[in-house]
């Protein structure tokens, strides 16, 4: 269980960070 959570954090957090950067960049371009 602990190992799977660690894997999820390693994969999930960078993906969330990329998503936030893309969405904020899109809003900056749009407005």
N, C-alpha and C positions, 0 to 999 in steps of 0.2 A: 504493500500500500504506500509506504513512504517513498519507495523508488519510483512508483508511477506518478506520484504527486510531484516529485523532483523533475521527472521527464516533462510533465505538463507545464511546469513553471519555465523550464528551459525553452520549450517550443512555443508556449502560449504568450509569454510576456513580450518577446521580440515582435511577435505578430501583432499584438495590441499596440505596441509602440509605433510600428510601421503604419497601422491603420489610423492612429491619431495624427501622425505627421501628414499622411496623405489627405485626410479630411480637413485638417487645419489649413493646409496649402491650397486645397480646392476652395475653401471659403475665402482665403486671402485673394485668390485670383478672381473669384466671382464678384466680390464687393470692392 
